[in-house]
Structure formats: C-alpha cells, structure tokens
C-alpha cells in the first residue's frame, strides 16, 4: 500500500510485513504485526520474549518500512502513517574485530556510543540485546542507563529488545516507555512461536526450550532444567496480594502458590477453553484455601 506521511512525530503501521523475509518463506505464512511510536507515551518500546520468536525480524521490519517510505516506495502493510526521520540507527547482532583487538562487547559498546553521540529526537533507534556481552549485572546496568539516556536526553523513537526481564519495570518509571512481548504457546516441554507482538512484558526467555529445538542432548537439557529450578527457587518470592482498606482478606485468598500460578499464565496465547479451565482450577484452589 501507499504509506501516508505525517508531521506529528508518529510511526503507525497496521499489519506490517518484512518484504524480504516474507518473500523467502516457503512453508510458513508470515505473521504481520502493528507498531505505534510517538513523541509522548510510546516513544520507547521494550520487547521481551524468547530467541527465535521474531523480535529482531520485527524491529528490522519497522526500520525497513520507514526507510522504504522515505524512498517514496509502496510498503507491505494494511495501513500506515509515518513521520520522516533524520537517521536510522541500529545495534543488532554480535561481531568482533580481531584485527584491532576489539572483543564482541567492545564492538557493541562502540556502536552504542556512536548512537548516543549522533542520534536526535527525530531519529529512529533499533537496539537488540544491549549489554549481553558482559556479566549479568554489568550488562543490565548498562542497558538501563542507555534506556534512560535515550528517553530523557535524546528523546528518539526507540525499539529496545532485551532478555533482561527486570527492565520491564521501566514502564512504571519512564513516561514514554511501553512493554511488548512475543506471544508463545507452551505445550508441555515444547513451545510454538506465534510471531505476534502483544502488549505487556514477559519474565521468561524459554532458553531451555530453544536449546531443545536446537537438538542438545537430553542429558544436557535435563541437567539444565535442574539448574534452572534451583535458580528459580533462590529468587525472592512474590509477596501475596493484599487489598488495602477493603476488609476482603485478599492476602489470605491469594496464597503464594496461587499468586505464582497467576503470574506464570500467558493469557494472550491461551484459547478461550484453556482460559476457562485455568480460571476454574484457580477458583477451585481459592475455595479450598478459604474453606468454602
């Protein structure tokens, strides 16, 4: 379709598709996705979800459709209204530079430094897994500081994919940040990538599931799951939900076990019957807990 241009600082694309990836697909149907970026409450989008689920394709797709629009091209989308951008910056993928002695992480930091130096409020920034080349806490600290700098100082429209789930809390701290994630369907120990970008963050990466798809030996996968359960048990437990000043006793109704189940439900990827079954199960457990 022929994209519309606007001068309101908005990038709105409905059912956009990646023109190259879609052309190369033979056995799969390309799943279209929407994007809404503006200069106010959705200036930066945090995208969480497992590897191979489509985060990078989605971000590159947005950048490519914006570029095609400014070239005067038609784009593969149902509807769009796109503002001009002065530059498109990307930090995607891992690479090193052995000839000059630069590690993968150093190359990554150099590229991020260039983006922070030259991007403006009229730019589009695509950042994928900033900080992953160093220790967890170092990387997460750098990623958060980069996000805050772009949000507060540069104010550029930004797509930010990350496996640092703690960063989804930034939606509550920064007015221009919104969380999105890639929908995933779990079936036992298997997962199906639905390729849909949906509102809300996720606190799971499904790394062991992806490793299973890659063909790692069963003994390795079983041992990895044991380690994962150990690490999960060491995390701080979620506090019970307490209703303030209502006298309903919600703290006793929602025990830590039920709260944990609620937090782990992927509502957006459930079928209606699966949602009803889960609701019935949780209601039954709540009744037993309250003695009704």
BAFI-3210 file (N, C-alpha, C; in Angstrom, 3 decimals, decimal comma, padded with zeros to 6 digits):
// residues 292
n [1|2|3|4|5|6|7|8|9|10|11|12|13|14|15|16|17|18|19|20|21|22|23|24|25|26|27|28|29|30|31|32|33|34|35|36|37|38|39|40|41|42|43|44|45|46|47|48|49|50|51|52|53|54|55|56|57|58|59|60|61|62|63|64|65|66|67|68|69|70|71|72|73|74|75|76|77|78|79|80|81|82|83|84|85|86|87|88|89|90|91|92|93|94|95|96|97|98|99|100|101|102|103|104|105|106|107|108|109|110|111|112|113|114|115|116|117|118|119|120|121|122|123|124|125|126|127|128|129|130|131|132|133|134|135|136|137|138|139|140|141|142|143|144|145|146|147|148|149|150|151|152|153|154|155|156|157|158|159|160|161|162|163|164|165|166|167|168|169|170|171|172|173|174|175|176|177|178|179|180|181|182|183|184|185|186|187|188|189|190|191|192|193|194|195|196|197|198|199|200|201|202|203|204|205|206|207|208|209|210|211|212|213|214|215|216|217|218|219|220|221|222|223|224|225|226|227|228|229|230|231|232|233|234|235|236|237|238|239|240|241|242|243|244|245|246|247|248|249|250|251|252|253|254|255|256|257|258|259|260|261|262|263|264|265|266|267|268|269|270|271|272|273|274|275|276|277|278|279|280|281|282|283|284|285|286|287|288|289|290|291|292]
n.u [000,830|000,259|002,035|001,024|002,146|003,090|003,335|003,374|005,129|004,758|004,863|002,983|001,937|-000,057|-000,560|001,997|004,633|007,657|009,381|011,442|011,907|009,337|009,142|010,995|009,999|008,742|007,276|005,872|003,484|003,822|003,562|001,838|002,443|001,707|002,781|003,279|004,575|005,397|005,817|005,302|003,698|004,453|007,166|009,408|009,782|009,886|010,863|010,275|010,898|011,396|014,443|014,570|011,907|011,062|011,688|013,893|013,404|011,019|011,799|013,692|012,048|010,323|012,154|012,953|010,557|010,060|012,274|011,791|009,467|010,401|011,910|010,032|008,593|006,086|004,769|004,696|001,967|-001,145|-002,153|-000,767|000,901|003,446|006,054|008,694|012,130|015,369|017,619|018,431|019,332|021,047|021,711|022,436|022,920|025,932|029,398|032,957|036,191|038,933|041,323|041,947|041,926|039,501|036,921|033,766|032,010|033,235|033,021|030,251|029,773|031,122|029,506|027,081|027,906|028,335|025,727|024,482|025,850|025,239|022,498|019,253|016,253|014,598|015,270|015,280|015,779|017,158|017,679|019,177|019,427|021,301|024,224|024,655|027,091|028,659|028,964|025,960|024,859|026,432|025,823|023,017|022,869|024,160|022,417|020,063|020,889|021,472|018,915|017,575|019,060|018,530|015,762|015,424|017,276|017,935|015,484|014,564|012,604|012,353|013,095|013,581|014,955|015,252|016,652|016,834|014,756|014,110|014,033|011,527|010,194|010,700|008,675|006,972|008,468|009,408|007,886|007,516|007,743|006,783|005,776|006,168|005,740|006,680|004,287|003,913|003,224|002,849|003,298|003,442|006,753|007,407|007,438|005,615|006,195|004,340|004,689|003,503|003,412|002,604|000,868|002,457|004,971|007,244|008,486|010,033|012,429|012,586|014,826|015,830|013,902|014,352|016,923|016,318|014,912|017,059|018,440|020,090|021,698|019,655|020,425|021,887|019,909|018,092|019,704|020,141|017,569|017,287|019,193|017,989|015,617|016,713|017,877|015,550|014,260|015,804|015,202|013,666|010,559|007,317|005,336|002,230|-000,907|-002,484|-005,463|-006,110|-007,669|-010,221|-011,236|-011,592|-009,883|-007,926|-005,289|-005,213|-006,684|-005,381|-002,876|000,701|001,236|-000,956|-000,723|001,729|001,044|-000,789|000,892|002,449|000,843|000,254|-001,741|-002,465|-001,896|-003,534|-006,222|-009,834|-011,164|-009,042|-008,445|-010,794|-010,706|-008,371|-009,158|-011,239|-009,783|-008,114|-010,068|-011,193|-009,035|-008,812|-011,233|-010,887|-008,775|-009,961|-011,822|-014,400]
n.v [-001,186|002,376|004,414|006,838|010,149|011,962|014,838|014,750|013,390|010,614|007,059|004,838|001,721|-000,689|-004,114|-004,681|-006,057|-007,936|-007,332|-008,863|-011,208|-012,328|-012,954|-014,984|-017,073|-020,369|-022,595|-021,508|-019,062|-015,604|-013,705|-010,804|-007,633|-004,924|-001,523|001,211|004,198|007,237|010,697|010,940|009,109|006,622|006,406|004,869|001,435|-001,523|-004,769|-008,038|-011,605|-014,993|-016,212|-016,540|-016,067|-013,884|-011,225|-009,666|-009,688|-008,273|-005,694|-004,909|-004,957|-002,781|-000,649|-000,959|-000,539|002,123|003,291|002,571|004,027|006,674|006,633|006,816|004,603|002,010|000,043|-003,138|-003,424|-003,076|-000,623|002,623|005,357|007,512|009,361|011,535|010,623|011,625|010,035|006,530|004,374|001,395|-001,328|-004,313|-007,798|-009,863|-009,330|-009,373|-007,712|-008,807|-008,012|-005,480|-005,979|-005,855|-006,938|-008,760|-007,479|-004,974|-003,960|-003,780|-001,817|000,359|000,848|001,485|003,798|005,520|005,794|007,077|009,431|010,680|010,475|012,032|013,743|013,277|010,893|007,321|004,564|001,346|-001,140|-004,104|-006,385|-004,983|-004,901|-007,620|-008,849|-008,962|-009,427|-010,367|-008,385|-006,136|-005,817|-005,447|-003,094|-001,290|-001,417|-000,375|002,227|003,226|003,172|005,069|007,364|007,733|008,076|010,330|012,309|012,224|011,546|010,088|008,052|004,664|001,192|-001,453|-004,391|-007,023|-009,443|-009,007|-009,202|-007,653|-005,087|-004,467|-003,167|-000,538|000,681|001,631|003,640|005,450|007,806|007,600|004,970|001,736|-001,651|-004,556|-007,888|-011,096|-013,369|-016,639|-020,097|-022,640|-026,132|-028,595|-029,553|-028,344|-025,522|-023,125|-020,675|-017,854|-015,530|-013,076|-009,739|-008,524|-006,454|-005,758|-007,071|-009,923|-012,378|-014,509|-016,418|-018,795|-020,308|-022,965|-024,382|-023,501|-024,488|-027,186|-027,382|-026,921|-029,259|-030,180|-032,643|-034,945|-035,438|-033,155|-031,199|-032,033|-031,712|-028,975|-028,038|-028,797|-027,130|-024,691|-024,794|-024,735|-022,168|-020,655|-021,189|-019,801|-017,219|-014,171|-014,608|-013,865|-011,435|-011,903|-010,800|-007,999|-006,550|-003,239|-001,576|-002,734|-004,891|-007,438|-009,521|-010,393|-011,089|-013,569|-015,059|-015,169|-017,145|-017,716|-019,757|-019,743|-017,155|-017,348|-019,066|-017,461|-015,388|-016,736|-017,364|-017,212|-015,261|-014,061|-015,901|-018,043|-020,290|-019,726|-021,876|-022,989|-020,849|-020,706|-023,197|-022,886|-020,746|-021,972|-023,913|-022,310|-020,969|-023,126|-023,904|-021,582|-021,644|-023,957|-023,099|-021,058|-022,425|-022,804]
n.w [000,000|-000,368|001,722|004,181|004,977|007,903|010,064|012,764|014,325|014,498|014,114|012,707|011,963|010,536|010,501|009,345|007,278|006,748|003,895|002,675|004,253|004,192|001,495|001,247|002,734|002,615|003,618|005,660|006,792|006,727|009,635|010,191|011,878|014,160|014,787|016,951|017,432|019,062|020,056|022,711|024,945|023,978|023,169|023,463|023,014|024,789|024,110|024,910|025,154|023,849|022,232|018,668|018,317|016,908|017,491|016,528|013,765|013,697|014,627|012,686|010,528|011,015|010,835|008,159|006,743|007,346|006,129|003,423|003,011|003,122|000,868|-001,026|-001,713|-002,164|000,551|002,323|003,998|005,789|006,508|007,066|008,668|008,600|010,034|008,887|009,424|010,608|010,787|010,871|013,316|014,173|016,384|016,260|016,562|016,901|016,781|016,247|016,196|015,342|014,199|015,155|017,785|019,185|021,224|021,063|022,837|023,111|020,514|020,407|022,419|021,290|019,072|020,316|021,644|019,464|018,534|020,730|020,627|018,178|017,557|017,303|018,443|016,352|015,274|014,514|016,513|016,769|018,964|020,001|022,465|024,209|026,174|026,575|026,303|028,556|032,163|033,956|035,770|035,202|032,467|032,531|033,991|032,290|030,088|031,195|031,879|029,340|028,192|029,840|029,206|026,465|026,612|028,324|027,497|024,648|023,401|021,224|018,979|019,801|019,525|021,652|022,289|024,662|026,987|029,608|031,992|034,146|033,258|032,314|034,241|033,837|032,483|034,398|035,453|033,542|031,522|028,760|027,987|026,865|027,327|025,345|024,052|022,617|021,597|022,884|022,683|024,952|025,108|027,090|027,306|025,013|022,760|020,840|018,517|018,140|016,786|017,122|018,167|021,212|023,657|026,833|029,059|029,400|031,703|031,054|029,201|027,868|027,298|027,648|026,265|023,650|023,326|023,298|020,895|019,229|019,389|021,493|023,597|025,507|028,176|028,787|028,569|030,576|032,833|032,692|033,180|035,833|037,061|036,428|037,908|040,444|040,471|040,147|042,540|044,274|043,842|045,072|046,697|045,412|046,942|048,741|047,364|048,634|049,669|050,114|052,768|052,335|053,599|052,585|052,816|050,964|051,112|052,414|050,642|048,095|047,989|048,127|046,311|044,521|043,594|042,280|040,191|038,802|037,955|036,141|034,020|030,590|029,297|026,846|024,837|025,226|024,437|024,360|025,741|027,189|028,856|030,374|031,668|033,205|034,847|036,255|037,650|039,300|040,759|042,144|043,776|045,298|046,685|048,229|049,821|051,259|052,630|051,701]
ca.u [000,000|000,983|002,008|000,774|003,157|002,546|004,330|003,073|006,125|004,201|005,074|001,866|001,858|-001,005|-000,291|003,217|005,331|009,037|009,299|012,432|011,636|008,089|009,409|011,824|009,267|008,148|006,305|005,182|002,834|004,392|002,585|002,002|002,386|001,495|003,698|002,806|005,581|005,084|006,725|004,799|003,612|005,007|008,377|010,340|009,111|010,719|010,330|010,823|010,450|012,491|015,182|013,930|010,466|010,750|011,932|014,803|012,705|010,040|012,464|014,265|010,906|009,881|013,167|012,938|009,348|010,266|013,223|011,097|008,534|011,143|012,385|008,905|008,135|004,981|005,259|003,777|001,205|-002,550|-002,340|000,382|001,128|004,826|006,716|010,087|013,191|016,612|018,588|018,044|020,482|020,813|022,734|021,846|023,845|027,206|030,576|034,172|037,170|040,178|042,488|042,262|041,885|038,252|036,027|032,364|031,409|033,808|032,376|028,891|029,814|031,485|028,333|026,127|028,455|028,071|024,291|024,181|026,507|024,725|021,046|018,486|014,855|013,911|015,862|014,710|016,861|016,858|018,682|018,884|020,247|022,420|024,811|024,692|028,449|029,398|028,241|024,537|024,575|027,053|025,054|021,711|023,084|024,446|021,187|019,129|021,420|021,284|017,486|017,254|019,704|017,764|014,438|015,441|018,127|017,810|014,041|014,316|011,735|013,291|012,691|014,639|014,730|016,140|016,352|016,872|013,343|013,938|013,866|010,128|009,743|010,930|007,393|006,400|009,359|009,612|006,554|007,422|008,106|005,716|006,243|005,551|006,429|006,305|003,401|004,446|002,288|003,532|002,633|004,378|008,110|007,577|006,871|005,297|006,331|003,166|005,185|002,679|003,876|001,425|001,162|002,867|006,269|007,295|009,650|010,603|013,178|012,414|016,117|015,955|013,028|015,047|018,031|015,731|014,659|018,351|018,925|021,048|021,439|018,645|021,061|022,236|018,659|017,572|020,556|019,879|016,295|017,553|019,843|017,012|014,722|017,474|017,989|014,224|013,930|016,609|014,667|012,734|009,182|006,369|004,508|000,803|-001,655|-003,266|-006,417|-005,998|-008,863|-011,460|-011,762|-011,926|-008,957|-007,296|-003,997|-005,381|-007,283|-004,350|-001,660|001,869|001,148|-001,903|-000,121|002,760|000,361|-001,340|001,979|003,045|-000,125|000,400|-003,149|-002,681|-001,729|-004,449|-007,519|-010,918|-011,435|-007,908|-008,602|-011,881|-010,222|-007,436|-009,931|-011,946|-008,793|-007,702|-011,216|-011,322|-007,977|-009,142|-012,310|-010,319|-007,947|-010,814|-012,709|-015,804]
ca.v [000,000|003,638|004,947|008,252|010,877|012,889|015,680|014,695|012,567|009,289|005,934|003,915|000,729|-001,765|-005,351|-004,555|-007,306|-007,766|-007,689|-009,869|-012,457|-012,890|-013,497|-016,186|-018,147|-021,344|-023,455|-020,750|-017,800|-014,513|-013,120|-009,348|-007,008|-003,480|-000,727|002,559|005,015|008,661|011,542|011,130|007,967|005,418|006,831|003,741|000,157|-002,629|-006,015|-009,221|-012,860|-015,931|-016,191|-017,164|-015,810|-012,862|-009,854|-008,966|-009,501|-007,201|-004,399|-004,587|-004,704|-001,398|000,244|-001,085|000,093|003,569|003,646|002,459|005,146|007,899|006,491|007,005|003,287|001,332|-000,860|-004,240|-003,157|-002,777|000,824|003,218|006,803|007,530|010,656|011,470|010,541|012,145|008,940|005,256|003,759|000,024|-002,074|-005,640|-008,873|-009,953|-009,440|-008,854|-007,161|-009,378|-007,312|-004,335|-006,414|-005,477|-008,049|-008,563|-006,481|-003,670|-003,513|-003,388|-000,553|001,408|001,165|002,195|005,144|006,311|006,098|008,080|010,683|011,321|010,409|013,216|013,440|012,899|009,650|006,029|003,735|-000,074|-001,733|-005,511|-007,040|-004,176|-005,344|-009,071|-009,361|-008,899|-010,097|-010,031|-007,122|-005,077|-005,632|-004,887|-001,710|-000,504|-001,356|000,554|003,586|003,619|003,457|006,338|008,448|007,954|008,576|011,649|013,290|012,229|011,528|009,472|006,873|003,554|-000,189|-001,978|-005,800|-007,422|-010,592|-008,559|-009,029|-006,610|-003,786|-004,167|-002,246|000,833|001,236|002,354|004,717|006,409|008,085|007,299|003,567|000,735|-003,026|-005,502|-009,181|-012,010|-014,404|-018,004|-021,128|-023,773|-027,437|-029,430|-029,036|-027,750|-024,196|-022,704|-019,230|-017,327|-014,406|-011,884|-008,781|-008,192|-005,561|-006,373|-007,727|-011,299|-012,619|-015,795|-016,420|-020,108|-020,701|-024,421|-024,830|-023,245|-025,445|-028,471|-027,283|-026,963|-030,634|-030,528|-033,965|-034,965|-035,330|-031,747|-030,463|-032,392|-031,087|-027,536|-027,788|-028,907|-025,884|-023,607|-024,889|-024,273|-020,710|-020,084|-021,316|-018,826|-015,870|-013,716|-014,993|-012,772|-011,214|-012,074|-009,595|-007,557|-005,494|-002,185|-000,905|-003,269|-005,898|-008,659|-010,586|-010,923|-011,662|-014,973|-015,732|-015,448|-017,636|-017,576|-020,750|-019,258|-015,957|-017,786|-019,589|-016,324|-014,651|-017,537|-017,603|-016,401|-015,096|-013,657|-017,019|-019,120|-020,363|-019,466|-023,024|-023,111|-019,792|-021,100|-024,301|-022,343|-019,973|-022,930|-024,527|-021,339|-020,733|-024,293|-023,830|-020,481|-022,107|-024,887|-022,332|-020,249|-023,309|-022,712]
ca.w [000,000|-000,369|003,087|004,406|005,742|008,892|010,737|014,206|015,008|014,750|013,208|012,939|010,895|010,824|009,748|008,548|007,000|006,292|002,468|002,286|004,971|003,673|000,163|001,370|003,403|001,711|004,284|006,702|006,437|007,514|010,555|010,230|013,199|014,230|015,601|017,230|018,110|019,018|020,831|024,077|025,854|023,379|022,469|023,534|023,202|025,255|023,566|025,559|024,566|023,606|020,976|017,504|018,302|015,919|017,954|015,621|012,490|013,905|014,720|011,383|009,650|011,239|010,266|006,702|006,208|007,454|005,078|002,141|002,919|002,792|-000,507|-001,932|-002,143|-001,519|001,591|002,634|005,224|005,510|006,675|007,753|008,676|009,060|010,023|008,418|010,422|010,043|010,737|011,465|013,971|014,601|017,116|016,188|016,226|017,607|015,911|016,863|015,252|015,844|013,648|016,013|019,178|019,839|021,515|020,694|023,718|022,786|019,268|020,790|023,147|020,326|018,262|021,186|021,877|018,257|018,520|021,756|020,267|016,965|017,415|017,709|018,769|015,117|014,784|014,883|017,053|016,933|019,852|020,263|023,489|024,698|027,428|026,749|026,163|029,820|033,245|034,007|036,446|034,407|031,242|032,843|034,421|031,089|029,296|031,841|031,754|027,932|028,032|030,498|028,467|025,238|026,977|028,962|026,824|023,188|023,123|019,917|018,952|020,007|019,770|022,528|022,623|025,756|027,826|030,997|032,308|035,154|032,602|032,017|035,294|033,387|032,038|035,537|035,871|032,461|030,954|027,336|027,746|026,866|027,201|024,417|024,054|021,544|022,123|022,807|023,145|025,574|025,126|027,830|027,223|023,693|022,582|019,477|018,375|017,443|015,980|017,332|019,162|022,006|024,786|028,083|029,070|029,882|032,555|030,677|027,945|027,240|026,761|027,594|025,181|022,389|023,267|022,908|019,453|018,536|019,380|022,543|024,178|026,557|029,489|028,984|028,790|031,903|033,847|032,621|033,862|037,271|037,468|036,312|039,065|041,605|040,397|040,371|043,961|045,010|043,624|046,112|046,433|045,222|048,126|048,497|047,020|049,781|049,346|051,123|053,277|051,792|054,504|051,852|053,151|049,758|051,439|052,716|049,492|047,108|048,605|047,257|045,234|043,517|043,002|041,343|039,007|038,075|037,320|035,071|032,950|029,372|028,954|025,461|023,905|025,598|023,767|025,321|026,609|028,105|029,852|031,276|032,508|034,179|035,807|037,115|038,526|040,311|041,638|042,998|044,767|046,198|047,555|049,219|050,743|052,143|053,387|051,214]
c.u [000,873|000,906|001,677|001,933|002,468|003,684|004,058|004,081|005,643|004,625|004,011|001,739|000,926|-000,731|000,896|003,909|006,743|009,105|010,269|012,130|010,376|008,312|010,157|011,099|008,621|007,035|005,501|004,521|003,411|003,284|002,802|001,876|002,205|002,635|003,098|003,866|005,179|006,074|006,290|004,838|004,139|006,211|009,418|009,565|010,135|010,072|011,037|010,240|011,642|013,244|014,397|012,444|010,083|011,012|012,788|014,156|011,732|010,709|013,053|013,165|010,434|010,864|013,125|011,717|009,431|011,207|012,565|010,119|009,253|011,778|011,272|008,307|006,800|005,564|004,241|003,114|-000,240|-002,831|-001,123|000,346|002,476|005,414|008,136|011,037|014,480|017,683|017,940|019,311|020,130|022,005|022,172|022,930|025,151|028,339|031,785|035,083|038,546|041,402|042,907|042,143|040,619|037,355|034,624|031,731|031,944|033,201|030,960|028,875|030,209|030,279|027,286|026,603|028,189|026,601|023,966|024,789|025,770|023,203|020,393|017,052|014,060|014,439|015,004|015,867|016,361|017,980|018,272|019,897|021,476|022,903|024,972|026,106|029,272|028,571|026,808|024,289|025,224|026,202|023,707|021,835|023,347|023,177|020,210|019,592|021,262|019,828|017,123|017,834|018,927|016,413|014,475|016,193|017,885|016,357|013,713|013,323|012,628|012,569|013,851|014,298|015,723|015,684|016,470|015,451|013,093|013,645|012,421|009,527|009,924|009,648|006,740|007,219|009,542|008,319|006,410|007,691|006,870|006,331|005,444|006,343|005,943|005,473|003,983|003,385|003,082|002,667|003,588|005,758|008,414|006,948|006,619|005,394|005,153|003,486|004,363|003,289|002,653|001,810|001,542|004,197|006,156|008,552|010,275|011,302|013,068|013,717|016,287|015,080|013,713|016,219|017,527|015,439|015,957|018,962|019,992|020,705|020,477|019,258|021,439|020,989|018,085|018,380|020,327|018,575|016,448|018,196|018,839|016,052|015,422|017,558|016,642|013,855|014,689|016,112|013,768|011,305|008,290|005,488|003,036|000,148|-002,548|-004,186|-006,400|-007,363|-010,163|-012,069|-012,083|-010,982|-008,275|-005,951|-004,106|-005,952|-006,229|-003,063|-000,510|001,807|000,220|-001,364|000,911|002,139|-000,194|-000,260|002,574|002,095|000,140|-000,991|-003,356|-002,564|-002,646|-005,698|-008,609|-011,177|-010,303|-008,008|-009,687|-011,437|-009,265|-008,167|-010,672|-010,992|-008,383|-008,833|-011,388|-010,275|-008,267|-010,250|-011,796|-009,521|-008,808|-011,814|-014,159|-016,181]
c.v [001,248|004,254|006,428|008,857|011,784|013,702|015,766|013,836|011,169|008,293|004,904|002,990|-000,392|-002,950|-005,190|-005,905|-006,988|-008,228|-008,776|-011,209|-013,121|-013,553|-014,824|-017,352|-019,074|-022,152|-022,729|-019,514|-016,701|-013,873|-011,608|-008,808|-005,507|-002,813|000,658|003,280|006,473|009,429|011,711|009,826|006,663|005,772|005,713|002,466|-000,884|-003,927|-007,187|-010,475|-013,723|-015,661|-016,944|-016,853|-014,691|-011,433|-009,067|-008,702|-008,340|-005,827|-003,977|-004,262|-003,258|-000,421|000,223|-000,403|001,618|004,047|003,607|003,612|006,424|007,840|006,759|005,707|002,912|000,381|-001,971|-004,031|-002,881|-001,293|001,387|004,730|007,008|008,931|010,504|011,337|011,039|011,069|007,686|004,603|002,339|-000,514|-003,479|-006,650|-008,788|-010,107|-008,893|-008,294|-007,588|-008,601|-006,146|-004,687|-006,046|-006,701|-007,735|-007,460|-005,085|-003,101|-003,015|-002,026|000,611|001,834|001,920|003,618|006,055|006,713|007,210|009,439|011,418|011,272|011,689|012,792|013,016|011,594|008,447|005,122|002,304|-000,703|-003,149|-006,069|-006,242|-004,728|-006,829|-009,638|-009,322|-009,578|-009,574|-008,654|-005,941|-004,762|-004,991|-003,428|-000,798|-000,328|-000,343|001,997|004,107|003,983|004,818|007,529|008,773|008,581|010,019|012,707|013,374|012,319|010,980|008,322|005,628|002,237|-000,871|-003,412|-006,238|-008,717|-010,231|-008,219|-007,931|-005,252|-003,476|-003,243|-000,792|001,485|002,060|003,581|005,805|006,581|007,677|005,856|002,680|-000,647|-003,802|-006,802|-010,021|-013,144|-015,788|-018,957|-022,300|-025,025|-028,426|-028,800|-028,420|-026,367|-023,951|-021,186|-018,708|-016,099|-013,131|-011,025|-008,259|-007,259|-006,339|-007,087|-009,172|-011,484|-013,972|-015,695|-017,748|-020,620|-022,202|-024,988|-024,645|-024,206|-026,825|-028,483|-027,401|-028,358|-030,952|-031,898|-033,889|-034,815|-033,885|-030,943|-030,752|-031,724|-029,571|-027,183|-027,891|-027,617|-024,733|-023,611|-024,414|-022,746|-020,050|-020,118|-020,312|-017,401|-015,467|-014,078|-013,766|-012,636|-011,410|-010,739|-009,233|-006,430|-004,464|-001,616|-001,438|-004,312|-007,215|-009,801|-011,194|-011,550|-013,147|-015,743|-016,121|-015,851|-017,489|-018,546|-020,270|-018,014|-016,336|-018,320|-018,449|-015,571|-015,405|-017,817|-016,652|-016,228|-014,872|-014,813|-018,194|-019,098|-020,079|-020,627|-023,243|-022,060|-020,145|-022,230|-023,801|-021,546|-020,884|-023,554|-023,583|-021,038|-021,885|-024,273|-022,709|-020,878|-023,045|-024,129|-021,556|-021,096|-023,270|-023,936]
c.w [000,000|001,025|003,111|005,174|006,741|009,498|012,232|014,977|015,321|013,675|013,544|011,729|011,338|009,908|008,803|008,386|006,532|004,836|002,037|002,935|004,428|002,311|000,229|002,022|002,386|002,376|005,355|006,109|007,321|008,357|010,623|011,650|013,085|014,990|015,781|018,057|017,989|019,883|022,277|024,872|025,276|022,518|022,437|023,835|023,630|024,783|024,235|024,910|024,218|022,313|019,912|017,407|017,341|016,346|016,959|014,265|012,583|013,899|013,370|010,373|009,778|010,595|008,743|006,094|006,299|006,346|003,696|001,931|002,505|001,408|-001,525|-002,415|-001,509|-000,468|001,850|003,997|004,839|005,589|007,390|007,654|009,355|008,948|009,478|009,616|009,788|009,906|011,311|012,012|014,402|015,370|017,273|015,870|016,989|016,596|016,655|015,778|015,738|015,387|014,532|017,495|019,916|020,002|021,024|021,526|023,418|021,506|019,564|021,472|022,236|019,500|019,074|021,438|020,678|018,176|019,509|021,409|019,137|016,781|017,903|018,030|017,540|014,524|015,175|015,294|017,247|017,758|020,227|021,259|023,889|026,036|027,589|026,718|027,428|030,903|033,339|034,605|035,731|033,182|031,486|033,264|033,224|030,261|029,890|031,698|030,325|027,676|028,619|029,723|027,197|025,569|027,462|028,166|025,316|022,750|021,734|020,051|018,892|020,182|020,482|022,917|023,689|026,401|029,305|031,426|033,337|034,519|032,256|033,081|034,880|032,877|033,153|035,925|034,813|031,679|029,500|026,981|027,805|026,639|026,162|024,493|022,884|022,142|021,861|023,347|023,688|025,496|025,782|027,819|025,864|023,660|021,109|019,432|017,551|016,597|016,133|018,433|019,905|023,154|026,035|027,970|029,522|030,717|032,262|029,327|027,195|026,641|026,637|026,483|023,826|022,216|022,853|021,409|018,655|018,536|020,404|023,136|025,355|027,944|029,802|029,307|030,174|033,005|033,865|033,331|035,374|037,795|037,461|037,495|040,335|041,621|040,672|041,849|044,818|044,814|044,772|045,739|046,303|046,443|047,795|048,175|048,186|049,364|050,461|051,465|052,693|052,709|053,832|052,140|051,946|050,053|051,755|051,539|048,473|047,816|047,632|046,087|044,125|042,826|041,962|040,054|038,156|037,313|036,138|033,915|031,786|028,776|027,459|024,477|024,230|024,723|024,798|026,268|027,608|029,208|030,862|032,207|033,589|035,254|036,778|038,126|039,652|041,288|042,621|044,110|045,785|047,181|048,643|050,261|051,750|052,917|052,926|050,398]
res [x|x|x|x|x|x|x|x|x|x|x|x|x|x|x|x|x|x|x|x|x|x|x|x|x|x|x|x|x|x|x|x|x|x|x|x|x|x|x|x|x|x|x|x|x|x|x|x|x|x|x|x|x|x|x|x|x|x|x|x|x|x|x|x|x|x|x|x|x|x|x|x|x|x|x|x|x|x|x|x|x|x|x|x|x|x|x|x|x|x|x|x|x|x|x|x|x|x|x|x|x|x|x|x|x|x|x|x|x|x|x|x|x|x|x|x|x|x|x|x|x|x|x|x|x|x|x|x|x|x|x|x|x|x|x|x|x|x|x|x|x|x|x|x|x|x|x|x|x|x|x|x|x|x|x|x|x|x|x|x|x|x|x|x|x|x|x|x|x|x|x|x|x|x|x|x|x|x|x|x|x|x|x|x|x|x|x|x|x|x|x|x|x|x|x|x|x|x|x|x|x|x|x|x|x|x|x|x|x|x|x|x|x|x|x|x|x|x|x|x|x|x|x|x|x|x|x|x|x|x|x|x|x|x|x|x|x|x|x|x|x|x|x|x|x|x|x|x|x|x|x|x|x|x|x|x|x|x|x|x|x|x|x|x|x|x|x|x|x|x|x|x|x|x|x|x|x|x|x|x|x|x|x|x|x|x|x|x|x|x|x|x]
***
